[in-house]
Amino acid sequence: MFVNNSGNKSFIGRLALAAALTGLLVTGMSAWAGKKDDTLRFAYDQAPESVDPFFNNVRIGVILGANVWDTLVYRDPVSNEYKGLLAKSWKQINERVIEFELREGVKFHNGEVFDADSVVYTLNFVANTDNKVTTQQNVSWIEKAEKLGPYKVRLTTKKVFPAAIEYLAGPVVIHPAKYYQEVGPKGMNAKPVGTGPFKVVQYLPGKSITLERNAGYFKDSPKAMPKIGKLEIRFIPDRQTQMAEVLSGGEDFIMHVPKDQAEQVSSVPSLQVVSGETMRIAFMQFNTLEGTPSPQFKDIRVRRAINHAIDREGIAKNIVGGSSRVLHTLCFPAQFGCTDDGAQRYKYDPALAKKLLAEAGYPNGFDTEIVAYRERNQTEALIGNLAAVGIRAKLGFSQYAAMREVIRANKAQLTHQTWGSFSVNDVSAMTPVYFSFESDDLNRDPEIRDLLSRGNNSVASTTRKAYYKTALALIAERAYTVPLWSLPVYYVATKSLNFKAYPDEQVRFWEMSWK
């Protein structure tokens, strides 16, 4: 299931290609190809398992979700102000009930009219656990949606859930009721239909997806009508191939470029390199469940040893780069409720790591496997740190969906993962994903689960913060994870493209334009 290809060794050869192409690139001939036919060509390393946003949890699916679909509410990425999108306005009736006045005159890409039925059917469908939504954590707070009129909806949450509007402005998109009832998630994946600024005109699963500007997009949307007519997205797992494509003009835009490659191509005249910190964090997770294939991780001394074995400062500075910062708790610092105040910190100390391993009965270390799906160079650096204290970690590298299935089948030992919280600026979208006794929880600690639940469902912000703080401190003390660093994103694009990078890692194609 897992592959173990060579790293970035051949990139020097790719740079030779870059040098050979420099004369062509200076003329701008290849770099202007996208502008000539008004088609932006974008390559991404992960293919979505489904284009339906509720059955996907990789970043490209989140990006497609925002460009093809709309949500009830829109959060301005600069001001963080909530604005009406499919909803004109909303009102908090009581602690668990919100009523929405919906926008009229909006149509889905297939011509179906957007109305209260669309909202009610979508929310009730995804909230029903029988429908096995992949992103259950994004909708598990919904109790029901009710139609009050053709363009009025009442939403009731299961418990008090202060982050409801934040979720409704992020991953909770709205589907066309008639079409979705007819075709279901599989049909929505095969022929996606939303109300968003772009519509899908061709989808070849695992290979590519083509979007075109939605000429009928409603004028009052805070997203605005796209300026670029067509978008072609290819799924290219190999980053070196991506880089060769953008150097030769075959692609106009790539992201998640490794630091060293981004620095090397920054001098290519026809390209621009943009970077910035994102909400995405990297971390390692230990499997301590019953039946774990690595029972040594049940010993807290082993988990603490690995925390001390990782040179987070060194890797963040020399390999991750950009504006990344070292983390001490499992959340992004800007998220509501995130703090490392009072949390145990593990300094880089290989000698102490060896001592703890010896005390746990592993003076010569042990063999294990680490599963990962992106930032392979970072995983390899982690493996090097582990080897230095005697832990021999085999790398299992795959697409995200395959890695996730290994984790959920209780076959993973040690993980290196990242999580972008679906760009939701609240701890409820991060830490509980891994500590709420759901499918990605490899520790099942009831005390931590209950603290996070109270934080999710408390009214007062100070109370929420207190519960989250205690839970985060316990996770650190019990060393269930190794929080690593926040991840910057390096984008490489043709110089002829106007675009802006945002901390939420969302790619707003509707804002982009040609120079």
PyMOL commands that set and color helices and strands:
alter all, ss='L'
color gray80, all
select helices_A, chain A and resi 11-27+33-36+53-55+59-68+116-127+129-131+136-138+164-168+177-190+239-248+259-265+295-298+300-309+312-320+350-359+376-388+400-408+421-423+427-429+431-435+446-456+461-477+509-511
alter helices_A, ss='H'
color red, helices_A
select strands_A, chain A and resi 39-44+73-75+82-84+87-94+97-102+142-149+152-157+198-204+208-213+230-235+253-254+271-286+366-372+391-397+414-419+481-494+497-498+513-514
alter strands_A, ss='S'
color yellow, strands_A
deselect
rebuild
show_as cartoon
